[in-house]
Amino acid sequence: MAAPLTEPDLLIEPLLEEQLYLVGPVGCGLRSNQPISLDDVADCKLILTPRPDGLRTLIEAEFARIGRRIKVAVETEYAPMADLIRGKVG
């Protein structure tokens, strides 16, 4: 499951941890050798999968945790993300 669960009658054990990456077009100001804070990401328009996707739910929960809201440029399941990024949609 992608989102944290709070179920009193279930034992929940993390299966794995993975890194998430922010991807932007060349010249957008991202640097691979410098981390970016979630607060800084909150100022960016993002290309995301639509709700109720598990990753989308997780990202929204993390933004809520820091008191910020996601700025959604596009919601898509099927569009080639790389083309949208190159086109500076988000």
ABEGO torsion letter per residue (X at the ends): XABBBBBAABBBBBABBBBBBBBBBBGAGBBAABBBBAAAAAABBBBBBBOABAAAAAAAAAAAAAGBBBBBABBBAABBAAAAAAAGAX
